[in-house]
Amino acid sequence: MTSHDDNKVASPVGSKVHPDKALWVIWGVMVLMTVIALPFIVRQSAVIQAFADMCMTALSAGR
């Protein structure tokens, strides 16, 4: 009888890629774009008002 461990191929530890790496990269790019765009968004008072309205709608819906 052979063990299942004998059939496994040894792989180097450094070659393992986290399965969610692409999601983390996408998330990081989105955060970076948000931080870069923030000074331009703050100057637009209509955008800030719309965001505040959305937040208040979400808060009042939870009650």
mmCIF file as Biopython writes it, N, C-alpha, C and O atoms, coordinates in Angstrom:
data_model
#
loop_
_atom_site.group_PDB
_atom_site.id
_atom_site.type_symbol
_atom_site.label_atom_id
_atom_site.label_alt_id
_atom_site.label_comp_id
_atom_site.label_asym_id
_atom_site.label_entity_id
_atom_site.label_seq_id
_atom_site.pdbx_PDB_ins_code
_atom_site.Cartn_x
_atom_site.Cartn_y
_atom_site.Cartn_z
_atom_site.occupancy
_atom_site.B_iso_or_equiv
_atom_site.auth_seq_id
_atom_site.auth_asym_id
_atom_site.pdbx_PDB_model_num
ATOM 1   N N  . MET A ? 1  ? 0.827   -1.180 0.000  1.0 0.0 1  A 1 
ATOM 2   C CA . MET A ? 1  ? 0.000   0.000  0.000  1.0 0.0 1  A 1 
ATOM 3   C C  . MET A ? 1  ? 0.870   1.242  0.000  1.0 0.0 1  A 1 
ATOM 4   O O  . MET A ? 1  ? 1.931   1.289  0.622  1.0 0.0 1  A 1 
ATOM 5   N N  . THR A ? 2  ? 0.391   2.240  -0.713 1.0 0.0 2  A 1 
ATOM 6   C CA . THR A ? 2  ? 1.124   3.506  -0.729 1.0 0.0 2  A 1 
ATOM 7   C C  . THR A ? 2  ? 0.312   4.567  -0.022 1.0 0.0 2  A 1 
ATOM 8   O O  . THR A ? 2  ? -0.919  4.530  -0.011 1.0 0.0 2  A 1 
ATOM 9   N N  . SER A ? 3  ? 0.998   5.482  0.549  1.0 0.0 3  A 1 
ATOM 10  C CA . SER A ? 3  ? 0.340   6.574  1.245  1.0 0.0 3  A 1 
ATOM 11  C C  . SER A ? 3  ? -0.004  7.677  0.247  1.0 0.0 3  A 1 
ATOM 12  O O  . SER A ? 3  ? 0.654   7.821  -0.784 1.0 0.0 3  A 1 
ATOM 13  N N  . HIS A ? 4  ? -1.017  8.436  0.556  1.0 0.0 4  A 1 
ATOM 14  C CA . HIS A ? 4  ? -1.382  9.566  -0.289 1.0 0.0 4  A 1 
ATOM 15  C C  . HIS A ? 4  ? -0.292  10.624 -0.271 1.0 0.0 4  A 1 
ATOM 16  O O  . HIS A ? 4  ? -0.128  11.359 -1.245 1.0 0.0 4  A 1 
ATOM 17  N N  . ASP A ? 5  ? 0.451   10.711 0.820  1.0 0.0 5  A 1 
ATOM 18  C CA . ASP A ? 5  ? 1.515   11.697 0.918  1.0 0.0 5  A 1 
ATOM 19  C C  . ASP A ? 5  ? 2.650   11.407 -0.059 1.0 0.0 5  A 1 
ATOM 20  O O  . ASP A ? 5  ? 3.352   12.330 -0.471 1.0 0.0 5  A 1 
ATOM 21  N N  . ASP A ? 6  ? 2.842   10.146 -0.437 1.0 0.0 6  A 1 
ATOM 22  C CA . ASP A ? 6  ? 3.918   9.791  -1.365 1.0 0.0 6  A 1 
ATOM 23  C C  . ASP A ? 6  ? 3.637   10.316 -2.769 1.0 0.0 6  A 1 
ATOM 24  O O  . ASP A ? 6  ? 4.567   10.552 -3.539 1.0 0.0 6  A 1 
ATOM 25  N N  . ASN A ? 7  ? 2.365   10.501 -3.106 1.0 0.0 7  A 1 
ATOM 26  C CA . ASN A ? 7  ? 2.000   10.945 -4.445 1.0 0.0 7  A 1 
ATOM 27  C C  . ASN A ? 7  ? 2.047   12.462 -4.613 1.0 0.0 7  A 1 
ATOM 28  O O  . ASN A ? 7  ? 1.967   12.957 -5.738 1.0 0.0 7  A 1 
ATOM 29  N N  . LYS A ? 8  ? 2.175   13.205 -3.517 1.0 0.0 8  A 1 
ATOM 30  C CA . LYS A ? 8  ? 2.201   14.655 -3.586 1.0 0.0 8  A 1 
ATOM 31  C C  . LYS A ? 8  ? 3.566   15.121 -4.064 1.0 0.0 8  A 1 
ATOM 32  O O  . LYS A ? 8  ? 4.598   14.551 -3.707 1.0 0.0 8  A 1 
ATOM 33  N N  . VAL A ? 9  ? 3.549   16.160 -4.871 1.0 0.0 9  A 1 
ATOM 34  C CA . VAL A ? 9  ? 4.781   16.754 -5.362 1.0 0.0 9  A 1 
ATOM 35  C C  . VAL A ? 9  ? 5.148   17.900 -4.431 1.0 0.0 9  A 1 
ATOM 36  O O  . VAL A ? 9  ? 4.322   18.762 -4.131 1.0 0.0 9  A 1 
ATOM 37  N N  . ALA A ? 10 ? 6.385   17.898 -3.984 1.0 0.0 10 A 1 
ATOM 38  C CA . ALA A ? 10 ? 6.834   18.958 -3.090 1.0 0.0 10 A 1 
ATOM 39  C C  . ALA A ? 10 ? 6.948   20.262 -3.869 1.0 0.0 10 A 1 
ATOM 40  O O  . ALA A ? 10 ? 7.541   20.302 -4.946 1.0 0.0 10 A 1 
ATOM 41  N N  . SER A ? 11 ? 6.379   21.321 -3.319 1.0 0.0 11 A 1 
ATOM 42  C CA . SER A ? 11 ? 6.460   22.626 -3.971 1.0 0.0 11 A 1 
ATOM 43  C C  . SER A ? 11 ? 7.133   23.601 -3.015 1.0 0.0 11 A 1 
ATOM 44  O O  . SER A ? 11 ? 6.982   23.486 -1.799 1.0 0.0 11 A 1 
ATOM 45  N N  . PRO A ? 12 ? 7.861   24.540 -3.549 1.0 0.0 12 A 1 
ATOM 46  C CA . PRO A ? 12 ? 8.523   25.511 -2.683 1.0 0.0 12 A 1 
ATOM 47  C C  . PRO A ? 12 ? 7.496   26.367 -1.946 1.0 0.0 12 A 1 
ATOM 48  O O  . PRO A ? 12 ? 6.419   26.651 -2.472 1.0 0.0 12 A 1 
ATOM 49  N N  . VAL A ? 13 ? 7.834   26.767 -0.746 1.0 0.0 13 A 1 
ATOM 50  C CA . VAL A ? 13 ? 6.918   27.542 0.086  1.0 0.0 13 A 1 
ATOM 51  C C  . VAL A ? 13 ? 6.668   28.914 -0.529 1.0 0.0 13 A 1 
ATOM 52  O O  . VAL A ? 13 ? 5.560   29.436 -0.401 1.0 0.0 13 A 1 
ATOM 53  N N  . GLY A ? 14 ? 7.639   29.509 -1.181 1.0 0.0 14 A 1 
ATOM 54  C CA . GLY A ? 14 ? 7.518   30.846 -1.728 1.0 0.0 14 A 1 
ATOM 55  C C  . GLY A ? 14 ? 6.588   30.944 -2.918 1.0 0.0 14 A 1 
ATOM 56  O O  . GLY A ? 14 ? 6.188   32.053 -3.272 1.0 0.0 14 A 1 
ATOM 57  N N  . SER A ? 15 ? 6.225   29.848 -3.552 1.0 0.0 15 A 1 
ATOM 58  C CA . SER A ? 15 ? 5.396   29.915 -4.753 1.0 0.0 15 A 1 
ATOM 59  C C  . SER A ? 15 ? 3.903   29.896 -4.452 1.0 0.0 15 A 1 
ATOM 60  O O  . SER A ? 15 ? 3.097   29.981 -5.379 1.0 0.0 15 A 1 
ATOM 61  N N  . LYS A ? 16 ? 3.513   29.790 -3.200 1.0 0.0 16 A 1 
ATOM 62  C CA . LYS A ? 16 ? 2.088   29.793 -2.866 1.0 0.0 16 A 1 
ATOM 63  C C  . LYS A ? 16 ? 1.518   31.188 -3.071 1.0 0.0 16 A 1 
ATOM 64  O O  . LYS A ? 16 ? 2.080   32.175 -2.595 1.0 0.0 16 A 1 
ATOM 65  N N  . VAL A ? 17 ? 0.410   31.262 -3.777 1.0 0.0 17 A 1 
ATOM 66  C CA . VAL A ? 17 ? -0.266  32.525 -4.031 1.0 0.0 17 A 1 
ATOM 67  C C  . VAL A ? 17 ? -1.590  32.503 -3.281 1.0 0.0 17 A 1 
ATOM 68  O O  . VAL A ? 17 ? -2.362  31.549 -3.384 1.0 0.0 17 A 1 
ATOM 69  N N  . HIS A ? 18 ? -1.837  33.554 -2.535 1.0 0.0 18 A 1 
ATOM 70  C CA . HIS A ? 18 ? -3.088  33.641 -1.789 1.0 0.0 18 A 1 
ATOM 71  C C  . HIS A ? 18 ? -4.241  33.736 -2.786 1.0 0.0 18 A 1 
ATOM 72  O O  . HIS A ? 18 ? -4.156  34.519 -3.732 1.0 0.0 18 A 1 
ATOM 73  N N  . PRO A ? 19 ? -5.315  32.966 -2.608 1.0 0.0 19 A 1 
ATOM 74  C CA . PRO A ? 19 ? -6.410  32.960 -3.593 1.0 0.0 19 A 1 
ATOM 75  C C  . PRO A ? 19 ? -7.138  34.300 -3.707 1.0 0.0 19 A 1 
ATOM 76  O O  . PRO A ? 19 ? -7.747  34.581 -4.739 1.0 0.0 19 A 1 
ATOM 77  N N  . ASP A ? 20 ? -7.084  35.122 -2.671 1.0 0.0 20 A 1 
ATOM 78  C CA . ASP A ? 20 ? -7.779  36.401 -2.704 1.0 0.0 20 A 1 
ATOM 79  C C  . ASP A ? 20 ? -6.855  37.557 -3.058 1.0 0.0 20 A 1 
ATOM 80  O O  . ASP A ? 20 ? -7.210  38.715 -2.839 1.0 0.0 20 A 1 
ATOM 81  N N  . LYS A ? 21 ? -5.691  37.270 -3.595 1.0 0.0 21 A 1 
ATOM 82  C CA . LYS A ? 21 ? -4.726  38.324 -3.895 1.0 0.0 21 A 1 
ATOM 83  C C  . LYS A ? 21 ? -5.288  39.329 -4.893 1.0 0.0 21 A 1 
ATOM 84  O O  . LYS A ? 21 ? -5.066  40.530 -4.740 1.0 0.0 21 A 1 
ATOM 85  N N  . ALA A ? 22 ? -6.003  38.869 -5.903 1.0 0.0 22 A 1 
ATOM 86  C CA . ALA A ? 22 ? -6.578  39.776 -6.900 1.0 0.0 22 A 1 
ATOM 87  C C  . ALA A ? 22 ? -7.593  40.719 -6.254 1.0 0.0 22 A 1 
ATOM 88  O O  . ALA A ? 22 ? -7.650  41.899 -6.600 1.0 0.0 22 A 1 
ATOM 89  N N  . LEU A ? 23 ? -8.382  40.209 -5.329 1.0 0.0 23 A 1 
ATOM 90  C CA . LEU A ? 23 ? -9.361  41.062 -4.650 1.0 0.0 23 A 1 
ATOM 91  C C  . LEU A ? 23 ? -8.674  42.121 -3.804 1.0 0.0 23 A 1 
ATOM 92  O O  . LEU A ? 23 ? -9.122  43.267 -3.761 1.0 0.0 23 A 1 
ATOM 93  N N  . TRP A ? 24 ? -7.587  41.748 -3.129 1.0 0.0 24 A 1 
ATOM 94  C CA . TRP A ? 24 ? -6.838  42.713 -2.324 1.0 0.0 24 A 1 
ATOM 95  C C  . TRP A ? 24 ? -6.221  43.778 -3.208 1.0 0.0 24 A 1 
ATOM 96  O O  . TRP A ? 24 ? -6.180  44.946 -2.821 1.0 0.0 24 A 1 
ATOM 97  N N  . VAL A ? 25 ? -5.743  43.412 -4.376 1.0 0.0 25 A 1 
ATOM 98  C CA . VAL A ? 25 ? -5.149  44.384 -5.303 1.0 0.0 25 A 1 
ATOM 99  C C  . VAL A ? 25 ? -6.228  45.344 -5.795 1.0 0.0 25 A 1 
ATOM 100 O O  . VAL A ? 25 ? -6.008  46.554 -5.831 1.0 0.0 25 A 1 
ATOM 101 N N  . ILE A ? 26 ? -7.382  44.823 -6.171 1.0 0.0 26 A 1 
ATOM 102 C CA . ILE A ? 26 ? -8.482  45.670 -6.630 1.0 0.0 26 A 1 
ATOM 103 C C  . ILE A ? 26 ? -8.917  46.623 -5.520 1.0 0.0 26 A 1 
ATOM 104 O O  . ILE A ? 26 ? -9.141  47.808 -5.766 1.0 0.0 26 A 1 
ATOM 105 N N  . TRP A ? 27 ? -9.034  46.104 -4.301 1.0 0.0 27 A 1 
ATOM 106 C CA . TRP A ? 27 ? -9.414  46.930 -3.154 1.0 0.0 27 A 1 
ATOM 107 C C  . TRP A ? 27 ? -8.385  48.029 -2.916 1.0 0.0 27 A 1 
ATOM 108 O O  . TRP A ? 27 ? -8.746  49.178 -2.661 1.0 0.0 27 A 1 
ATOM 109 N N  . GLY A ? 28 ? -7.116  47.680 -2.998 1.0 0.0 28 A 1 
ATOM 110 C CA . GLY A ? 28 ? -6.057  48.666 -2.793 1.0 0.0 28 A 1 
ATOM 111 C C  . GLY A ? 28 ? -6.076  49.765 -3.839 1.0 0.0 28 A 1 
ATOM 112 O O  . GLY A ? 28 ? -5.869  50.935 -3.520 1.0 0.0 28 A 1 
ATOM 113 N N  . VAL A ? 29 ? -6.326  49.388 -5.099 1.0 0.0 29 A 1 
ATOM 114 C CA . VAL A ? 29 ? -6.404  50.387 -6.168 1.0 0.0 29 A 1 
ATOM 115 C C  . VAL A ? 29 ? -7.591  51.315 -5.951 1.0 0.0 29 A 1 
ATOM 116 O O  . VAL A ? 29 ? -7.484  52.522 -6.170 1.0 0.0 29 A 1 
ATOM 117 N N  . MET A ? 30 ? -8.722  50.761 -5.521 1.0 0.0 30 A 1 
ATOM 118 C CA . MET A ? 30 ? -9.898  51.593 -5.265 1.0 0.0 30 A 1 
ATOM 119 C C  . MET A ? 30 ? -9.643  52.577 -4.131 1.0 0.0 30 A 1 
ATOM 120 O O  . MET A ? 30 ? -10.040 53.739 -4.216 1.0 0.0 30 A 1 
ATOM 121 N N  . VAL A ? 31 ? -8.982  52.119 -3.071 1.0 0.0 31 A 1 
ATOM 122 C CA . VAL A ? 31 ? -8.663  53.011 -1.954 1.0 0.0 31 A 1 
ATOM 123 C C  . VAL A ? 31 ? -7.707  54.107 -2.416 1.0 0.0 31 A 1 
ATOM 124 O O  . VAL A ? 31 ? -7.881  55.275 -2.068 1.0 0.0 31 A 1 
ATOM 125 N N  . LEU A ? 32 ? -6.702  53.731 -3.196 1.0 0.0 32 A 1 
ATOM 126 C CA . LEU A ? 32 ? -5.747  54.713 -3.700 1.0 0.0 32 A 1 
ATOM 127 C C  . LEU A ? 32 ? -6.438  55.764 -4.574 1.0 0.0 32 A 1 
ATOM 128 O O  . LEU A ? 32 ? -6.151  56.955 -4.454 1.0 0.0 32 A 1 
ATOM 129 N N  . MET A ? 33 ? -7.342  55.331 -5.445 1.0 0.0 33 A 1 
ATOM 130 C CA . MET A ? 33 ? -8.066  56.276 -6.293 1.0 0.0 33 A 1 
ATOM 131 C C  . MET A ? 33 ? -8.947  57.200 -5.455 1.0 0.0 33 A 1 
ATOM 132 O O  . MET A ? 33 ? -9.080  58.383 -5.767 1.0 0.0 33 A 1 
ATOM 133 N N  . THR A ? 34 ? -9.545  56.666 -4.400 1.0 0.0 34 A 1 
ATOM 134 C CA . THR A ? 34 ? -10.391 57.477 -3.528 1.0 0.0 34 A 1 
ATOM 135 C C  . THR A ? 34 ? -9.572  58.542 -2.822 1.0 0.0 34 A 1 
ATOM 136 O O  . THR A ? 34 ? -9.979  59.701 -2.742 1.0 0.0 34 A 1 
ATOM 137 N N  . VAL A ? 35 ? -8.414  58.143 -2.309 1.0 0.0 35 A 1 
ATOM 138 C CA . VAL A ? 35 ? -7.566  59.104 -1.606 1.0 0.0 35 A 1 
ATOM 139 C C  . VAL A ? 35 ? -7.066  60.181 -2.563 1.0 0.0 35 A 1 
ATOM 140 O O  . VAL A ? 35 ? -6.983  61.351 -2.188 1.0 0.0 35 A 1 
ATOM 141 N N  . ILE A ? 36 ? -6.733  59.801 -3.785 1.0 0.0 36 A 1 
ATOM 142 C CA . ILE A ? 36 ? -6.267  60.781 -4.768 1.0 0.0 36 A 1 
ATOM 143 C C  . ILE A ? 36 ? -7.390  61.732 -5.167 1.0 0.0 36 A 1 
ATOM 144 O O  . ILE A ? 36 ? -7.148  62.925 -5.349 1.0 0.0 36 A 1 
ATOM 145 N N  . ALA A ? 37 ? -8.607  61.226 -5.304 1.0 0.0 37 A 1 
ATOM 146 C CA . ALA A ? 37 ? -9.736  62.045 -5.757 1.0 0.0 37 A 1 
ATOM 147 C C  . ALA A ? 37 ? -10.356 62.874 -4.644 1.0 0.0 37 A 1 
ATOM 148 O O  . ALA A ? 37 ? -11.123 63.795 -4.923 1.0 0.0 37 A 1 
ATOM 149 N N  . LEU A ? 38 ? -10.046 62.572 -3.398 1.0 0.0 38 A 1 
ATOM 150 C CA . LEU A ? 38 ? -10.696 63.234 -2.265 1.0 0.0 38 A 1 
ATOM 151 C C  . LEU A ? 38 ? -10.590 64.761 -2.298 1.0 0.0 38 A 1 
ATOM 152 O O  . LEU A ? 38 ? -11.604 65.420 -2.065 1.0 0.0 38 A 1 
ATOM 153 N N  . PRO A ? 39 ? -9.439  65.359 -2.571 1.0 0.0 39 A 1 
ATOM 154 C CA . PRO A ? 39 ? -9.388  66.836 -2.593 1.0 0.0 39 A 1 
ATOM 155 C C  . PRO A ? 39 ? -10.300 67.455 -3.648 1.0 0.0 39 A 1 
ATOM 156 O O  . PRO A ? 39 ? -10.827 68.549 -3.443 1.0 0.0 39 A 1 
ATOM 157 N N  . PHE A ? 40 ? -10.490 66.768 -4.770 1.0 0.0 40 A 1 
ATOM 158 C CA . PHE A ? 40 ? -11.359 67.298 -5.815 1.0 0.0 40 A 1 
ATOM 159 C C  . PHE A ? 40 ? -12.832 67.113 -5.466 1.0 0.0 40 A 1 
ATOM 160 O O  . PHE A ? 40 ? -13.662 67.949 -5.822 1.0 0.0 40 A 1 
ATOM 161 N N  . ILE A ? 41 ? -13.159 66.036 -4.780 1.0 0.0 41 A 1 
ATOM 162 C CA . ILE A ? 41 ? -14.542 65.765 -4.400 1.0 0.0 41 A 1 
ATOM 163 C C  . ILE A ? 41 ? -14.993 66.728 -3.313 1.0 0.0 41 A 1 
ATOM 164 O O  . ILE A ? 41 ? -16.146 67.158 -3.305 1.0 0.0 41 A 1 
ATOM 165 N N  . VAL A ? 42 ? -14.099 67.067 -2.400 1.0 0.0 42 A 1 
ATOM 166 C CA . VAL A ? 42 ? -14.460 67.937 -1.283 1.0 0.0 42 A 1 
ATOM 167 C C  . VAL A ? 42 ? -14.881 69.315 -1.783 1.0 0.0 42 A 1 
ATOM 168 O O  . VAL A ? 42 ? -15.693 69.980 -1.139 1.0 0.0 42 A 1 
ATOM 169 N N  . ARG A ? 43 ? -14.352 69.746 -2.900 1.0 0.0 43 A 1 
ATOM 170 C CA . ARG A ? 43 ? -14.692 71.067 -3.438 1.0 0.0 43 A 1 
ATOM 171 C C  . ARG A ? 43 ? -16.092 71.098 -4.039 1.0 0.0 43 A 1 
ATOM 172 O O  . ARG A ? 43 ? -16.645 72.177 -4.252 1.0 0.0 43 A 1 
ATOM 173 N N  . GLN A ? 44 ? -16.668 69.948 -4.312 1.0 0.0 44 A 1 
ATOM 174 C CA . GLN A ? 44 ? -17.999 69.884 -4.914 1.0 0.0 44 A 1 
ATOM 175 C C  . GLN A ? 44 ? -19.031 69.714 -3.802 1.0 0.0 44 A 1 
ATOM 176 O O  . GLN A ? 44 ? -19.228 68.606 -3.305 1.0 0.0 44 A 1 
ATOM 177 N N  . SER A ? 45 ? -19.680 70.788 -3.416 1.0 0.0 45 A 1 
ATOM 178 C CA . SER A ? 45 ? -20.611 70.731 -2.287 1.0 0.0 45 A 1 
ATOM 179 C C  . SER A ? 45 ? -21.831 69.868 -2.592 1.0 0.0 45 A 1 
ATOM 180 O O  . SER A ? 45 ? -22.407 69.286 -1.672 1.0 0.0 45 A 1 
ATOM 181 N N  . ALA A ? 46 ? -22.238 69.769 -3.845 1.0 0.0 46 A 1 
ATOM 182 C CA . ALA A ? 46 ? -23.396 68.947 -4.205 1.0 0.0 46 A 1 
ATOM 183 C C  . ALA A ? 46 ? -23.097 67.469 -3.963 1.0 0.0 46 A 1 
ATOM 184 O O  . ALA A ? 46 ? -23.973 66.717 -3.537 1.0 0.0 46 A 1 
ATOM 185 N N  . VAL A ? 47 ? -21.869 67.061 -4.232 1.0 0.0 47 A 1 
ATOM 186 C CA . VAL A ? 47 ? -21.486 65.666 -4.001 1.0 0.0 47 A 1 
ATOM 187 C C  . VAL A ? 47 ? -21.498 65.364 -2.505 1.0 0.0 47 A 1 
ATOM 188 O O  . VAL A ? 47 ? -21.963 64.305 -2.085 1.0 0.0 47 A 1 
ATOM 189 N N  . ILE A ? 48 ? -20.990 66.287 -1.710 1.0 0.0 48 A 1 
ATOM 190 C CA . ILE A ? 48 ? -20.974 66.096 -0.254 1.0 0.0 48 A 1 
ATOM 191 C C  . ILE A ? 48 ? -22.399 66.041 0.284  1.0 0.0 48 A 1 
ATOM 192 O O  . ILE A ? 48 ? -22.703 65.221 1.150  1.0 0.0 48 A 1 
ATOM 193 N N  . GLN A ? 49 ? -23.270 66.905 -0.219 1.0 0.0 49 A 1 
ATOM 194 C CA . GLN A ? 49 ? -24.669 66.905 0.229  1.0 0.0 49 A 1 
ATOM 195 C C  . GLN A ? 49 ? -25.357 65.589 -0.131 1.0 0.0 49 A 1 
ATOM 196 O O  . GLN A ? 49 ? -26.108 65.043 0.676  1.0 0.0 49 A 1 
ATOM 197 N N  . ALA A ? 50 ? -25.105 65.079 -1.336 1.0 0.0 50 A 1 
ATOM 198 C CA . ALA A ? 50 ? -25.710 63.811 -1.751 1.0 0.0 50 A 1 
ATOM 199 C C  . ALA A ? 50 ? -25.204 62.661 -0.884 1.0 0.0 50 A 1 
ATOM 200 O O  . ALA A ? 50 ? -25.976 61.781 -0.502 1.0 0.0 50 A 1 
ATOM 201 N N  . PHE A ? 51 ? -23.910 62.669 -0.574 1.0 0.0 51 A 1 
ATOM 202 C CA . PHE A ? 51 ? -23.343 61.620 0.275  1.0 0.0 51 A 1 
ATOM 203 C C  . PHE A ? 51 ? -23.938 61.689 1.683  1.0 0.0 51 A 1 
ATOM 204 O O  . PHE A ? 51 ? -24.253 60.654 2.272  1.0 0.0 51 A 1 
ATOM 205 N N  . ALA A ? 52 ? -24.093 62.889 2.221  1.0 0.0 52 A 1 
ATOM 206 C CA . ALA A ? 52 ? -24.690 63.053 3.548  1.0 0.0 52 A 1 
ATOM 207 C C  . ALA A ? 52 ? -26.143 62.576 3.551  1.0 0.0 52 A 1 
ATOM 208 O O  . ALA A ? 52 ? -26.597 61.954 4.511  1.0 0.0 52 A 1 
ATOM 209 N N  . ASP A ? 53 ? -26.864 62.870 2.475  1.0 0.0 53 A 1 
ATOM 210 C CA . ASP A ? 53 ? -28.258 62.410 2.377  1.0 0.0 53 A 1 
ATOM 211 C C  . ASP A ? 53 ? -28.336 60.888 2.343  1.0 0.0 53 A 1 
ATOM 212 O O  . ASP A ? 53 ? -29.216 60.293 2.966  1.0 0.0 53 A 1 
ATOM 213 N N  . MET A ? 54 ? -27.412 60.258 1.612  1.0 0.0 54 A 1 
ATOM 214 C CA . MET A ? 54 ? -27.394 58.785 1.563  1.0 0.0 54 A 1 
ATOM 215 C C  . MET A ? 54 ? -27.106 58.197 2.939  1.0 0.0 54 A 1 
ATOM 216 O O  . MET A ? 54 ? -27.715 57.203 3.334  1.0 0.0 54 A 1 
ATOM 217 N N  . CYS A ? 55 ? -26.178 58.812 3.668  1.0 0.0 55 A 1 
ATOM 218 C CA . CYS A ? 55 ? -25.843 58.314 5.008  1.0 0.0 55 A 1 
ATOM 219 C C  . CYS A ? 55 ? -27.026 58.452 5.953  1.0 0.0 55 A 1 
ATOM 220 O O  . CYS A ? 55 ? -27.321 57.541 6.727  1.0 0.0 55 A 1 
ATOM 221 N N  . MET A ? 56 ? -27.698 59.586 5.887  1.0 0.0 56 A 1 
ATOM 222 C CA . MET A ? 56 ? -28.847 59.785 6.768  1.0 0.0 56 A 1 
ATOM 223 C C  . MET A ? 56 ? -30.002 58.851 6.405  1.0 0.0 56 A 1 
ATOM 224 O O  . MET A ? 56 ? -30.733 58.393 7.283  1.0 0.0 56 A 1 
ATOM 225 N N  . THR A ? 57 ? -30.164 58.572 5.120  1.0 0.0 57 A 1 
ATOM 226 C CA . THR A ? 57 ? -31.206 57.627 4.692  1.0 0.0 57 A 1 
ATOM 227 C C  . THR A ? 57 ? -30.897 56.237 5.235  1.0 0.0 57 A 1 
ATOM 228 O O  . THR A ? 57 ? -31.795 55.530 5.693  1.0 0.0 57 A 1 
ATOM 229 N N  . ALA A ? 58 ? -29.621 55.846 5.182  1.0 0.0 58 A 1 
ATOM 230 C CA . ALA A ? 58 ? -29.243 54.526 5.693  1.0 0.0 58 A 1 
ATOM 231 C C  . ALA A ? 58 ? -29.413 54.457 7.203  1.0 0.0 58 A 1 
ATOM 232 O O  . ALA A ? 58 ? -29.819 53.423 7.734  1.0 0.0 58 A 1 
ATOM 233 N N  . LEU A ? 59 ? -29.107 55.543 7.898  1.0 0.0 59 A 1 
ATOM 234 C CA . LEU A ? 59 ? -29.250 55.547 9.351  1.0 0.0 59 A 1 
ATOM 235 C C  . LEU A ? 59 ? -30.715 55.514 9.770  1.0 0.0 59 A 1 
ATOM 236 O O  . LEU A ? 59 ? -31.081 54.818 10.716 1.0 0.0 59 A 1 
ATOM 237 N N  . SER A ? 60 ? -31.546 56.267 9.065  1.0 0.0 60 A 1 
ATOM 238 C CA . SER A ? 60 ? -32.967 56.288 9.437  1.0 0.0 60 A 1 
ATOM 239 C C  . SER A ? 60 ? -33.673 54.986 9.044  1.0 0.0 60 A 1 
ATOM 240 O O  . SER A ? 60 ? -34.671 54.621 9.665  1.0 0.0 60 A 1 
ATOM 241 N N  . ALA A ? 61 ? -33.177 54.286 8.034  1.0 0.0 61 A 1 
ATOM 242 C CA . ALA A ? 61 ? -33.800 53.035 7.617  1.0 0.0 61 A 1 
ATOM 243 C C  . ALA A ? 61 ? -33.525 51.921 8.631  1.0 0.0 61 A 1 
ATOM 244 O O  . ALA A ? 61 ? -34.277 50.950 8.708  1.0 0.0 61 A 1 
ATOM 245 N N  . GLY A ? 62 ? -32.454 52.063 9.404  1.0 0.0 62 A 1 
ATOM 246 C CA . GLY A ? 62 ? -32.113 51.041 10.384 1.0 0.0 62 A 1 
ATOM 247 C C  . GLY A ? 62 ? -32.970 51.083 11.631 1.0 0.0 62 A 1 
ATOM 248 O O  . GLY A ? 62 ? -32.918 50.160 12.444 1.0 0.0 62 A 1 
ATOM 249 N N  . ARG A ? 63 ? -33.742 52.111 11.797 1.0 0.0 63 A 1 
ATOM 250 C CA . ARG A ? 63 ? -34.559 52.256 13.014 1.0 0.0 63 A 1 
ATOM 251 C C  . ARG A ? 63 ? -35.865 51.553 12.912 1.0 0.0 63 A 1 
ATOM 252 O O  . ARG A ? 63 ? -36.658 51.584 13.853 1.0 0.0 63 A 1 
#
